[in-house]
Amino acid sequence: MIIQLHPDIPQSEAERLARSVAAFYVHDGEKQLLVTSSSEKSLHPTLERFAKSHWVADSDIQLSSRSYRAENRITRMGDMELGNGLNTVVIGGPCSVENESQIRSAAQLVKDNGLHIFRAGAFKPRTSPYTFQGLGMEGLELLEMVRAEYGLRIITEVKDSSHVEAVIETADIIQIGAKAMYDHSILHACGESRKPVLIKRGFGTTLQELAQAAEFILSKGNMQVMLCERGIRSFETKTRFTLDLCGAAWLKYACNLPIILDPSHAMGYAYGVPDLARACMAMGVDGLLIETHPEPAKALSDASQQLNPSEFTALVASLHPIAKAIDRKLI
């Protein structure tokens, strides 16, 4: 249940009330809120005289639910807005930071295509312990160089709690990967931050569980959360995963958070990424994650799914008319 307090209640009193009823105290814009278990069907007697209004949620999806807030939440980065229904952002870059030459080439490609957000992983949560695990702190330093020299905003992944603070300090957008979305220490740290956070859906995760992961961050007061569908595991073996466009449609309908789609990880093979990306664009989502590498055959991780420079440039060009057809602008 979400309880909006009268605006004249001091914050110290609101926080005391939250502790007295085991609720979360949350600032949502100008609103002071207490968020409690959704199983409650009436106001706690202690709160009746302090409540301006309240909502009883149908599930544990509360702050991200359209039944509480029908309008879209906006994620802001300087003059950029995600989730406003007008823009679709294309986030490009390689799977991993490998070396300075590779990261410079990829950053220049993203910039040359008129894009503004660069993705690359410094810490890589790989399935096999024998594969490239990322450059770690050296990778973060290279990403800071990209921001300074190319003017691109940076999204990079946090793998575990051992480096979450370093990623929060470096990134413009903190990515919580599919393997880390259940890590409560990461969720809580991102909730305490006020930087934008992108949560990727685990390949065995329900839509309910994805939205609930977002609630851990929202309930800590960070309202800049985006949800990313990147493919789920199914019976099919000819593609890496199955991109759940039905799930994306439900997220758009039920949740007020920006929705990002990742056709690269879903498909797993470069030949199918452009078609999937165009289908995603036609859905009117808020963003796309597209992997590109200067020389995909030499990539140290996810080589098969990364587009080469000419393929990436052709894809971005093909997205502009689709964006225009649905009254959006590609940024």
LUMLOKOL-28372 format. One line per 2 residues: number of its first residue (from 1); their letters; for each residue x, y, z of C-alpha. Coordinates in Angstrom, 2 decimals, decimal comma, padded with zeros to 5 digits, always signed. Each point is the difference from the previous one (the first is absolute). Last residue first. Layout:
NUM> a> X:Y:Z; ...;
This chain:
331> il> +018,66:+010,02:-030,10; -002,64:-001,36:-002,37;
329> kr> -003,09:+002,19:-000,05; -003,49:-001,39:+000,34;
327> di> -003,25:+000,60:-001,84; -000,64:-003,67:-000,87;
325> ak> +000,92:+000,40:-003,69; +002,94:+002,23:+000,92;
323> ai> +001,53:-002,73:+002,15; -000,41:-002,48:-002,84;
321> ph> +001,64:+002,46:-002,41; +002,98:+000,43:+002,39;
319> ls> +000,56:-003,69:+000,73; +001,45:-000,85:-003,43;
317> av> +002,88:+002,47:+000,45; +000,87:-001,55:+003,36;
315> la> +000,08:-003,46:-001,59; +002,22:+001,09:-002,90;
313> tf> +002,50:+001,57:+002,41; +000,08:-003,14:+002,15;
311> es> +000,51:-002,26:-003,01; +002,81:+002,21:-001,32;
309> pn> +001,74:+000,09:+003,40; -000,19:-003,75:+000,66;
307> lq> -002,97:-001,29:+001,97; +000,54:-002,05:+003,15;
305> qs> -001,96:-003,23:+000,48; +002,61:-002,64:-000,82;
303> ad> +002,85:+001,59:+001,96; -001,77:-000,22:+003,36;
301> sl> +003,26:+000,54:+001,92; +003,66:+000,51:-000,95;
299> ak> -000,91:+001,55:-003,35; +002,38:-000,93:-002,85;
297> ap> -002,72:-001,10:-002,44; -001,97:+003,13:+000,90;
295> ep> +002,67:+002,39:-001,34; -000,93:+003,61:+000,83;
293> ht> -002,71:-001,30:+002,39; -003,73:+000,73:+000,21;
291> ei> -002,62:-001,02:+002,52; -003,44:+001,58:-000,21;
289> ll> -002,05:+000,97:+003,06; -003,28:+001,61:-001,06;
287> gd> -002,04:+002,66:+001,77; -003,35:+001,46:+000,98;
285> vg> -002,21:-002,51:-001,78; -002,34:+000,99:-002,80;
283> ma> -000,79:-003,53:-001,14; +001,31:+000,84:-003,48;
281> mc> +003,47:+000,46:+001,47; -000,07:-003,53:+001,39;
279> ar> -000,88:-001,39:-003,43; +002,86:+002,01:-001,50;
277> al> +002,40:-001,36:+002,62; -001,12:-003,57:-000,72;
275> dp> +000,69:+000,44:-003,71; +003,41:+001,54:+000,70;
273> vg> +001,02:-002,67:+002,57; -000,64:-003,09:-002,09;
271> ya> +003,29:-000,24:-001,92; +002,02:+000,94:+003,09;
269> yg> -000,73:-003,18:+001,91; -000,91:-000,22:+003,71;
267> ma> -003,63:+000,85:-000,70; -000,97:+001,09:+003,50;
265> hs> +003,38:+001,47:+000,89; +000,02:+002,27:-003,03;
263> pd> -003,74:+000,78:+000,00; +000,24:+001,96:+003,27;
261> li> -003,24:+001,88:+000,70; -000,40:+002,98:+002,34;
259> ip> -003,23:+000,95:+001,78; -000,33:+003,24:+001,98;
257> ln> -001,94:-000,45:+003,27; -003,76:+000,49:+000,50;
255> ca> -000,81:-003,70:+000,10; -003,15:-001,89:-001,04;
253> yk> -000,47:+000,74:-003,71; +003,61:+000,58:-001,06;
251> lw> +001,08:-003,02:+002,09; -002,74:-002,10:-001,63;
249> aa> +001,15:+000,96:-003,51; +003,59:-000,86:+000,96;
247> gc> -001,18:-003,40:+001,18; -001,67:-000,64:-003,34;
245> ld> +003,25:+001,11:-001,65; +001,83:-002,74:+001,90;
243> lt> +003,26:-000,39:-001,92; +000,71:-003,74:+000,00;
241> fr> +003,53:-001,04:+000,95; +003,20:-001,07:-001,80;
239> tk> -001,78:-000,88:-003,22; -000,25:-003,40:-001,69;
237> te> -000,58:-001,82:+003,30; -003,67:+000,75:+000,71;
235> fs> -001,49:-001,51:+003,18; +000,03:+003,41:+001,72;
233> ri> +002,48:+002,14:+001,93; -000,93:+003,66:+000,14;
231> gr> +001,20:+002,95:-002,04; +001,46:+003,40:+000,83;
229> ec> -002,97:+001,95:+001,42; +001,33:+003,08:+001,78;
227> lm> -001,78:+001,99:+002,70; +001,00:+003,57:+000,83;
225> vq> +000,31:+001,63:+003,43; +000,43:+003,67:+000,85;
223> mn> -002,30:+000,18:+003,05; +002,77:-000,50:+002,56;
221> gk> -001,75:+000,36:+003,37; +000,91:-003,27:+001,72;
219> sl> -003,44:-001,39:-000,92; +000,82:+000,64:-003,66;
217> if> +003,11:-002,19:+000,15; -001,67:-003,01:+001,64;
215> ea> -003,07:+000,64:-002,19; +002,10:-000,54:-003,14;
213> aq> +000,68:-003,56:+001,11; -003,77:-000,39:+000,40;
211> al> -000,50:+000,99:-003,64; +002,40:-002,71:-001,14;
209> eq> -001,62:-002,56:+002,31; -003,47:+000,74:-001,38;
207> lt> +001,28:-000,28:-003,58; +001,26:-003,47:+000,83;
205> tg> +003,72:-000,79:+000,12; +001,68:-002,99:-001,65;
203> fg> +002,14:+002,00:-002,46; +000,48:+002,70:+002,62;
201> rk> -001,51:+003,36:-000,88; +002,52:+002,79:-000,25;
199> il> -000,28:+002,87:+002,45; +001,08:+003,45:-001,22;
197> vp> +000,80:+002,54:+002,73; +000,10:+003,79:-000,28;
195> kr> +002,11:+001,71:+002,68; -001,52:+001,04:+003,32;
193> se> +001,94:-002,51:+002,07; -001,56:-001,52:+003,12;
191> gc> -002,18:-002,20:-002,21; +003,06:-001,11:-001,97;
189> ah> +001,64:-001,14:+003,25; -003,20:-001,83:+001,02;
187> li> -000,28:-001,81:-003,33; +003,67:-000,99:+000,06;
185> sh> -000,24:-001,37:+003,55; -003,26:-001,70:-000,95;
183> dy> +001,60:-002,11:-002,74; -003,03:-001,38:-001,89;
181> ma> +000,69:+002,09:-003,12; +003,61:-001,19:-000,16;
179> ka> -000,09:-002,73:-002,68; -002,19:+002,03:-002,36;
177> gi> +002,23:+003,02:+000,39; -000,44:+003,09:+002,15;
175> qi> +001,11:+002,88:-002,19; +000,84:+003,30:+001,66;
173> id> -000,56:+003,02:-002,25; +002,37:+002,98:+000,08;
171> at> +002,66:-002,42:+001,18; +003,21:+000,73:+001,91;
169> ei> -001,07:+000,54:+003,63; -002,73:-002,64:-000,12;
167> va> +002,48:-002,44:-001,58; +002,56:+000,61:+002,75;
165> ev> -002,67:-000,35:+002,70; -001,20:-003,32:-001,42;
163> hs> +003,51:-001,48:-000,08; -000,11:-002,80:+002,58;
161> sd> -003,82:-000,05:-000,04; -000,18:-002,07:-003,17;
159> kv> -000,05:+000,25:-003,80; -000,76:+003,68:-000,53;
157> et> -000,44:+000,78:-003,68; +000,86:+003,07:-002,00;
155> ii> -001,92:+002,89:-001,52; +002,03:+003,06:-000,98;
153> rl> -001,04:+003,37:-001,39; +001,96:+001,08:-003,05;
151> gy> +001,99:+003,24:-000,33; +002,73:-001,67:-002,05;
149> ea> +003,10:+001,00:+002,00; -001,29:+000,20:+003,57;
147> rv> -002,64:-002,71:-000,22; +002,29:-002,38:-001,87;
145> me> +002,81:+000,62:+002,50; -002,37:-000,87:+002,86;
143> ll> -000,73:-003,24:-001,86; +003,74:-000,73:-000,18;
141> el> +000,31:+000,52:+003,75; -002,94:-002,37:+000,59;
139> ge> +001,78:-002,65:-002,07; +003,14:+000,33:+002,10;
137> mg> -002,18:-000,55:+003,06; -001,20:-003,36:-001,33;
135> lg> +001,55:-001,09:-003,29; -002,73:-002,53:-000,76;
133> qf> -000,59:-003,65:+000,91; +001,31:-001,59:-003,21;
131> ty> -000,91:-003,70:-000,04; +001,16:-002,89:+002,18;
129> ps> -002,47:+000,62:+002,84; -002,87:-000,79:-002,40;
127> tr> -003,40:+001,70:+000,20; +001,58:+003,46:+000,02;
125> pk> -000,77:+002,85:+002,38; +002,11:+002,65:-001,78;
123> fa> +001,42:+002,99:+001,85; +001,16:+002,86:-002,24;
121> ga> -003,05:-000,36:-002,25; -000,68:+002,31:-002,91;
119> rf> -002,86:+002,32:-000,92; +000,15:+003,50:-001,48;
117> ih> -002,83:+002,52:+000,10; -000,23:+003,04:-002,29;
115> lg> -000,75:-001,06:-003,55; +000,52:+002,04:-003,16;
113> nd> +001,36:-002,91:-002,03; +003,51:+001,47:+000,09;
111> kv> -000,17:-000,03:+003,82; -000,71:-003,73:+000,15;
109> lq> +002,76:-000,72:-002,51; +002,48:+002,20:+001,87;
107> aa> -000,75:-001,87:+003,22; +000,58:-003,36:-001,68;
105> sr> +003,35:+001,07:-001,45; +001,11:+001,47:+003,34;
103> iq> -001,01:-003,14:+001,88; +001,93:-002,30:-002,33;
101> se> +003,16:+002,11:+000,09; -000,11:+000,38:+003,79;
99> ne> -000,38:-003,69:+000,78; -002,67:-002,63:+000,66;
97> vs> -003,02:+001,82:+001,43; -002,72:-002,59:-000,41;
95> cp> -003,28:-000,56:-001,86; +000,78:+002,72:-002,49;
93> gg> -001,84:+003,27:-000,50; -003,39:+001,49:-000,74;
91> iv> -002,93:+001,41:+001,93; -002,79:+001,11:-002,33;
89> vt> -002,41:+002,35:+001,77; -003,63:+000,21:-000,99;
87> nl> -001,55:+003,40:+000,51; -003,50:+001,51:+000,15;
85> gn> -001,84:-002,24:+002,47; +001,69:+001,78:+002,92;
83> gl> +001,70:-003,17:+001,24; +003,60:+001,07:-000,49;
81> em> +000,93:+003,68:+000,16; +003,31:+001,57:-001,02;
79> dg> +000,88:+003,59:+000,97; +002,16:-001,09:+002,93;
77> mr> -000,80:-003,65:+000,59; -003,67:-000,37:+000,85;
75> ti> -002,09:-003,15:+000,47; -003,69:+000,85:-000,25;
73> rn> -002,74:-001,97:+001,72; -002,95:-000,59:-002,29;
71> ea> -003,45:+001,15:+001,05; -002,44:-002,36:+001,72;
69> ry> +001,52:+000,18:+003,46; -001,56:-002,30:+002,60;
67> sr> -001,96:-002,32:-002,31; +002,80:+000,51:-002,50;
65> ss> +002,25:-002,04:+002,27; +003,66:+000,85:+000,50;
63> lq> -000,54:+001,27:+003,56; -002,05:-003,09:+000,86;
61> id> +000,78:-003,35:-001,59; -000,37:-002,30:+003,00;
59> sd> -003,49:-000,87:-001,17; -003,51:+001,42:-000,31;
57> av> +001,11:+003,33:+001,45; -002,02:+001,87:+002,61;
55> wh> +000,31:+003,71:-000,59; -000,09:+002,78:+002,58;
53> sk> -001,02:+003,59:+000,51; +000,86:+003,00:+002,17;
51> af> +001,06:-002,25:+002,84; +001,08:+001,42:+003,37;
49> re> -003,28:-000,49:+001,90; -000,33:-003,62:-001,07;
47> lt> +003,62:-000,94:+000,57; -000,06:-001,47:+003,49;
45> ph> -003,17:-001,90:-000,84; +001,85:-001,90:-002,78;
43> ls> -001,91:+000,72:-003,17; -002,05:-002,78:-001,50;
41> ke> +000,53:-003,05:-002,21; +003,57:-000,86:+000,92;
39> ss> +001,44:-002,69:-002,28; +001,95:+002,60:-001,98;
37> st> +002,53:+000,18:+002,81; +000,91:+003,61:+000,73;
35> vl> +001,19:+003,05:-001,92; -000,09:+003,34:+001,83;
33> lq> +000,06:+002,96:-002,32; +000,98:+003,66:+000,04;
31> ke> -000,91:+001,53:-003,34; +001,84:+002,84:-001,72;
29> gd> +001,84:-002,36:-002,35; -000,38:-003,44:+001,50;
27> hv> +001,72:+000,19:+003,39; -000,17:-003,38:+001,72;
25> yf> -000,30:-001,22:+003,60; -000,23:-003,80:+000,02;
23> aa> -002,39:-001,48:+002,55; +000,52:-001,99:+003,21;
21> vs> -003,00:+001,69:+001,70; +001,90:+002,00:+002,64;
19> ra> +003,05:+000,40:-002,24; -002,03:+001,70:-002,71;
17> lr> -001,66:+002,27:+002,54; +003,41:+001,12:+001,25;
15> ea> +001,08:+000,72:-003,58; -003,11:+002,12:-000,56;
13> es> +000,65:+001,89:+003,24; +003,58:+000,77:-001,05;
11> qp> -001,22:+001,03:-003,45; -002,35:+002,58:+001,45;
9> id> -003,73:-000,48:-000,76; -001,31:+003,00:-001,96;
7> ph> -000,39:-001,97:-003,24; -002,63:-002,38:+001,42;
5> lq> +001,29:-003,52:-000,46; -000,50:-002,18:-003,06;
3> ii> -000,41:-003,64:+001,02; +000,98:-002,74:-002,44;
1> m> -001,23:-003,51:+000,86;
